[in-house]
Amino acid sequence: MSAPIDFYFDFSSPYGYLASEQIDALAARHDRAVMWHAIVLDAQFQPQGGMKIPTALLRSDYVMRDTARSAVFFGIPYTEPAQYPVHTEHAARAFQWLNDRNPDEARAFAHAVFRAYFVDGRNIAETAVLLEIAETLKLDREEVAGAFSDVATKARLKAEIDLAEARGVFGSPFFIVEGEGFWGNDRLPQLERWLEKGPF
Amino acid sequence: MSAPIDFYFDFSSPYGYLASEQIDALAARHDRAVMWHAIVLDAQFQPQGGMKIPTALLRSDYVMRDTARSAVFFGIPYTEPAQYPVHTEHAARAFQWLNDRNPDEARAFAHAVFRAYFVDGRNIAETAVLLEIAETLKLDREEVAGAFSDVATKARLKAEIDLAEARGVFGSPFFIVEGEGFWGNDRLPQLERWLEKGPF
């Protein structure tokens, strides 16, 4: 199997959610693995060259409409969340902690968190909501609760985010394969061409 | 024939260039006309809600790479310009002036300006370059020169830009059909679905 695809996302990103429902199937068509990376695109996030997407744009009527329209276009269930954006540190820490132990469980957790937020209208900033999700997946409640705030998982997430910044990630979703970055669901066709035919 | 598609672009926008090479064929497949609108996305441009795309992003290595890659993906000739961005007021005024008289000539002028900048590496901020292009198209050199700076064409372009701001345009390319906005080449598939099957 060739080099994996790195998939960076923020749990608060609607486009990240739409990507999460597509990337594994796309990669599987080309016999590639996907490494999922939860990051947090908050005020602390400082991508290279200050290439930050303005909050006014992310919260705009255009983006709200575009997200809903894109979900229909891709055939993915979507309901505009009541709160947006929300804090995603706890979800991201739990994800990374799980991912270091069992990537399959981590992926199931990520899908459940994204769908709770973007389909069922749950507030995934609340640790109670995240623990409910963990229980549904038969994860150990105490262990997941520990991952929300212990020193090691905080440091683990920070390292993941620092690495993302250093690799040129500046939004969600962001994909890297063989050193090539692709930003957004709308670059999935180009990513797929890259996998099919090589660099262009 | 149903409502036309409004196509907004800045002559300095590489994505605007890539759109200019695709939009008429797409519209023709669905029996739609396209109304071309040159605008200038400079410091004076103040879209609704401050949804301005940051200059750091527009000039980033990512966007430079993405533009070149997208051109290959779409099968459109492209050379990264030596100067970027450049002032496009003169080109936009001449375009709007022409467009009010003869949209076919204006479109030919727009294609020639875009290709001069993004294929042949000419600096389209220079009026001498624009006049050369006008001559190649058998336009009246004196008339075009007048359009660069006379009071009426300045006011005409300003009105076009004010209208774009009021309609929610915030980048290039930007398409509006039946009140629905689509930003970017990457939304052309969604625009096409809209034309095929109606609102979604």
HADDOCK unambig.tbl for C-alpha pairs under 7 A between the chains (distance, minus, plus):
assign (segid A and resid 49 and name CA) (segid B and resid 56 and name CA) 6.55 0.50 0.50
assign (segid A and resid 50 and name CA) (segid B and resid 56 and name CA) 6.31 0.50 0.50
assign (segid A and resid 51 and name CA) (segid B and resid 56 and name CA) 5.47 0.50 0.50
assign (segid A and resid 51 and name CA) (segid B and resid 57 and name CA) 4.84 0.50 0.50
assign (segid A and resid 56 and name CA) (segid B and resid 49 and name CA) 6.56 0.50 0.50
assign (segid A and resid 56 and name CA) (segid B and resid 50 and name CA) 6.32 0.50 0.50
assign (segid A and resid 56 and name CA) (segid B and resid 51 and name CA) 5.49 0.50 0.50
assign (segid A and resid 57 and name CA) (segid B and resid 51 and name CA) 4.85 0.50 0.50
assign (segid A and resid 69 and name CA) (segid B and resid 200 and name CA) 6.29 0.50 0.50
assign (segid A and resid 72 and name CA) (segid B and resid 200 and name CA) 6.90 0.50 0.50
assign (segid A and resid 73 and name CA) (segid B and resid 190 and name CA) 6.90 0.50 0.50
assign (segid A and resid 186 and name CA) (segid B and resid 186 and name CA) 5.64 0.50 0.50
assign (segid A and resid 190 and name CA) (segid B and resid 73 and name CA) 6.89 0.50 0.50
assign (segid A and resid 200 and name CA) (segid B and resid 69 and name CA) 6.29 0.50 0.50
assign (segid A and resid 200 and name CA) (segid B and resid 72 and name CA) 6.90 0.50 0.50
